Amino acid sequence: MRAGIGYDIHRLVAGRKLILGGVEIDHPRGLKGHSDADVLIHAVIDALLGAAGLGDIGRHYPDTDENYRGISSLKLLRETREKIKLRDLMIENIDVTVICREPKLASQIPRMEVKLSETLSLTPGTVNIKATTNEGLDAVGRGEAIAAMAVAVVRRTE
């Protein structure tokens, strides 16, 4: 078994849709970024790439490449799943923590878990997502940004 850790943070801005875990969330601001800026999925991609020994998200999907401008992070996650398979690895489990002051995510988490499980062809319960705040501390705690941390465990296929 191998484990990887991922982290991402994006600033909240007006005029963008808020996409987290592949789910559009009703909110007056969205995340600024080259792609759809889905911090949750970006952290998962980094964790999976790390567990597979494949570097990081920037190496595979650079924000300087116009092919990735506005792209759905779900598409990048599907591509990452294929990279994992090519290494003869399978995903054992994924655990994610989203850190934000707003919006409250508890009601959206089941949809996000299903979306990630389906995208990665995983059985229900393999993906776990939690949300917390930073208790008013730093840019995330003040509601200026959203961050996510993820851990992924992979193992060799038999």
N, C-alpha and C positions, 0 to 999 in steps of 0.2 A: 504494500500500500504506500501511496505517496500523498502528501497534503500540500496545498498551495493557499496563499493568502492574497486577497485582493482588496484594494481601496480606491475610492474615487470621490471627488467632490466637485460640484458645479454651483455657480452663482445663480440665484433666482432673478429673473428679469421679466419685465412686461413684454407682451407681444409674442410669447412662445407658449405652446401647449406643454403641460406638465405630463411627462411620461415616466412612470416608475414600474419596473418589473413588466414592461411591455403593455401596461394598462394606462389608458388616458384618465387622468384624475382631474376632476373639476376644481380649478384653482385659478385665481386671477393672474398668476405668474407661472412661468415655466423655467426650465433650466437652460442656461446659455452653453452652447457647445457646437462643435463642427458637425456632429451627427445629431440624432434626436436628444443627446445628452442624458440618456437614461443611466444615472449613477449606479443604480442597483445592478443592472445587467453588466455595466462596465466593470464593477467590482467582481462579479461572478466570472466574467471572461478572464480577468487578470488572475483570479484564483485557479481557474482551470488550466490556463497556460502555465502558471507556475508549477502546479502539481505534475504536469506533463513534461516539465523541463524545457518549455518552448519560449521562454522569455516573457515579454509583457505585451499588453494591448497596443502600445505605441509602435512596436516592431511590426506587428501584423496588420494593423489598421491605423496608419499614421494620420494625424489631423492636418497634414500638409497635402494629402492626396484628395483631389477633387471627387474621386469616385465614391468617397465616403461622406461627402457633404449632404447633410439631411437624412442620411440612411437610417433605417430602423435598426436599433440595436438587437432586435430579435433576429434579424438576418445575420448579423455578426456572430451572435450566439450559435446559430445553426452551423455557420462555417467553422466556428471553434469546436463544436461537437464533432465535426468531420475530421478536424486536425487531431483530436484526441483519439478517435477510432483508428486513424492511420498509424498511430504509435502503439497499436494493440492494447489500448487502455479503455476501461469503462468507468463511468462515474458511479461512485459508491453513494455519496451524499453531498449536499451543499447546504451551508448554513449562512444566512445573511442578517446583518443588522443595518437598518436604515436609520440615520440620525437626522431629525428635522424638528423644528418648532411647529411648523404647520406645512401642509394640512395634517390632520389626524388620520392615520392610515389603517387603524384596526379593521375597519369594515372592508378595506380593499385588499388586505393581505391574502385571504383565500383565493381571490381571482389571480393575484400575482403568482402564488404558488402553483396554481393550475397552469397558467400561461408558461412558466418556466419549465415545469415538468413535461408538458406537451412538446415544447420546443426542443427539449433535450431528449425526448423519448424515454422519460423516466417514470417509474411507478409512483403513484401518489404517496406522499410521506417522505420522499427522498429529498425534497426541497423544503427547507424551513426558513421562514422570514419573520423577523421581529422588528419593532420600531421603538425608538426611544428619543428623548430630547437631550440637549446639552445643558439643560437647566439654566438657560439664559446666558451661558458663557460662549464666547467667541462668535464668529460670523454665523455659524450654524445655529447656535443658541439664540442669536438675535433675529433669526428668520431671514437672513440674507443669502443663505446657501443650504444645500442638502448634501449629505455625505452618506456613503455606504461602505461597509466592510463585509468581506465574504471569506469563507473557508470552504475549500473543495477537497474531497478525498477521492482519489482514483485508484484503481488496481488493474493489474495485468489481466487480460482476458485469458481464459484457459485454452 
